[in-house]
């Protein structure tokens, strides 16, 4: 059972998570916050112990044991420019990485566009979704799934999953981890308003694929080349011979 009092004591934010909703089960925390008229406060966080339709990128199913992990979404309201969405995505990954590093001293790697890895295994994933009014993004949900205390992961996966419990060799406090992630996230959002360069560098420093030969798969299209860098909006720059191509989406792997 999630202890809301323990979480609240550790929360040190002005608005992120100050409106906190806890639920035993929803279809998808992102869907609820994105579509419900009941939740309109900027920074609202919805944590669900179980998601019947939890998903990642490309509507891939996200399976998480009830009561062992963290599956939650953050609502951001207000006009958001298209190119800023990806910067929020990278900021979220950095916030999760910082929390895991600070609390458990694990070596965290970030994989473009939205994966958080430990020892090359997936420990967390991020999914941003948005809704628009008059062709302007007015509502963004930041969905985050972190494998915390789940002991095993039956099945086949593109990236082998792991959990903090498996890597840290101990059951850990979900309450403390969630508050740490939200504390970091608010600081990084504020930093993003002042200097996106710092955020980009913090992400770069944790990405081990930059400079490597990679393969990018998006639907039926396959590209190969060198992961040159990310641009000022966080999109991947792929070097092929003497040209650079900007990549907005795709599944990235080492060749």
N, C-alpha and C positions, 0 to 999 in steps of 0.2 A: 504494500500500500504506500502510495506517495504521501509524504508528510509535508503538507502545504506550509505549516508554521516553520519548519526547518528551512524550507526553500526561501520563505519570505525574509527570514533573519539574514540570510546571506545575499539577498538581492540588493544591489547598490546602484539603482538606475533612477532616472527622472521620469521616464515614460514607458520604456520597454518592459513589458511584464507586469506593470502596475495594475492593469486590468487582466487578471489571470483566471482562466476557465479550465477546470479539470473535469475530464469525462472518462467513464469506464470504456465506452466504445462509440466511435463515429464511423461513417463510411470513409472519409478522408478529412483530415484537419484542414488541408488547403481548400478543399471544396466548401467546407462549412464557412470558413472565414471569408472566402471570396464571394460567396453568393448570399449569405444570410444578412438580412436587414437588421437583425438583433445586435450585431457587433459592428460598431462604427468608430470606436475609440482607437486613435493611432497608437500603435505599440501593443495592442491586445495580443495575448499569447493563449493559444488553445493547446493543451496537452491531453492526449488520449492514450489510455493504456493499450487499446487495441483499435486498429483501423481495418475494417472489413474490405475496403477498397484502397488500401495504401499503395502508392505508386511512386516510381521514380521517373527519370527521363524516358520519353517515348512510351509512356503508359506501362512501363515494366512494373510487374508486381513487386511490392516491397513487403516481405514477410518478417514479422517481428513478434516474438513471444510476449504475451500480455504480462505486464507487471515487472519486466526485466530490463527494458530498454527505455529510450526517450524518443517518442515520436510526437512532434509538435510543430506548430506553425505560428509565425509572427505576422501580424497585419500592419502594413505601412500604408497610410492614407495621404492623399495630396498628389498634386501633379508630378509625375516622374517622366523624364525624357527616356526615350527608347534605349539610347546608348548607356544610360546609367544603370539599367537593369543588370547588365553583366558585371558592372563594378560592385553592385550590391551582392551579387552571387559570389564574387571572389572575396569580398569582405566577410561574408558569412563563413566561408571556408577557413579564412584566417582566424576568425573568432573561435571556431570549433577547435582548430589546431592549437591555438594558444591555451585554451582551457585544458586540453588533454596533456599538453607539455607541462603546464604549470602545476597541475594537480598530481600527475602520475609519472612525470619525467620520462615519457615515451618519445621516441624519435618519430615525428609525424611528417609525412610527405603529402603534398597536394598534387592531384592529377587533374589536368584540364578536361572538361570544364567544371565538374562539380563533385569530385570524389575526394575523400579524406582517407589516407592509407597509413597503416603501421606495419612495418616489415613486408611491404608490397601487398598487404591484404586489406580489404575494404572494411573500415571501422565506422564510416559515416557517409551519408549522401545528402545532397541538397537539391531542392526543386523549387524554382521561382515560377509563379504564375501571376497573371495580371488581368484586370478588366478595364475597359475604356469607356469614357464618356466624351462624345463629340470628337472622336478620333484622338483623344488624349488619355494616357494611362492615368487612372484616378485611384486605383487600388492594387496593391501588390501583396501577395502572400509568399512568405519565405518558409518553405517546408524543410524541416531538418529531421533526419532519422539517425540516431546514434546507437550502435550496438554497445550496450553497457555491461549488463550482467548475464547475458545469454551464454550458456556453456558450450553449445554446439550448434552446427548449422547443416542439417541434412539436406541433400539435394545437389544439383549441379549449378555452377555459377560462372559467369564470364570472368569475374575477378573473385578470387577466394575470399570469403568474409571472415572476419574475426571480431572480437569484442574486447573492451577494456579489461574485463575479468580474465579473459584468456591471456592477454599480453602482460597484465599487471599482476597476475596470479593471486587475485583477491577480489571478493565482492566489494563494490564501491558505492558511495552515496550518490544516487541519482539526483537528489535535491541539490547537493553542493555543486555537482557538475552543471545542472541546468542554470543555476544562478550565475555561475562563472561564465558560461557561454553568453548569457543575456547581458551581463555586465560588459564583457568584451565587445559584443555586437553594438551596443549603444555607443561606446567610445569610438569604435571604428566608423560607424555611420557619421558621427560628428566630425571625425578626422577626414572623411571622404568629402565633406563640404568645404574643407580648407585646402586639402592637398591629396589628390588621388594618387600622386606619385609614390607617396609613402606606402599606401595600401598595395599598389602594384609591386613594389619592391619586396614587401613582406610576403606576398604570394610567390614571387619569383624565387626568393630564398629557400622556399620549401618545395619547389618543383624540381625533381631530379631529371626530368625528360628534356629540358631545354638544352639544345646542342646535340641531341641524339637523333638518329634516323628513326622516323615513325611512320605508322600507317594510320590513315583516318578513314573510317567507314561511316557513311551517311546514306541510309537506305541502300540503293543499288550502286552507289558511286564510291570508288576506292581511290584515295590519293596517297602518294608516298613522297617523302622528302625529309628535310631537316627541320626540326622544331627550332626555328630561329629565335623566337621571342614571343611576348604578347604585346599588343599595341596599347595606346593610351586609354582604350576602352575595355581592355582585357581580352580582346579577341586573339586567336592564335595566328601567328605569322609562319607560314610554311614556305621554306625555301626549296625551289625546284630548279636545278641548274642555275641560270642567272636571273630568275624572276622570283618575286615574293607574292604569295597569295594569302589573302586574309580569309580565315575560316571562322564562321559563326557558330557552327554546330558540328557534331560528329563524335564517334567513339574512337579514342586514341589509344594506340598500343605501340610498343617498341617493335621494330622490324626484326 
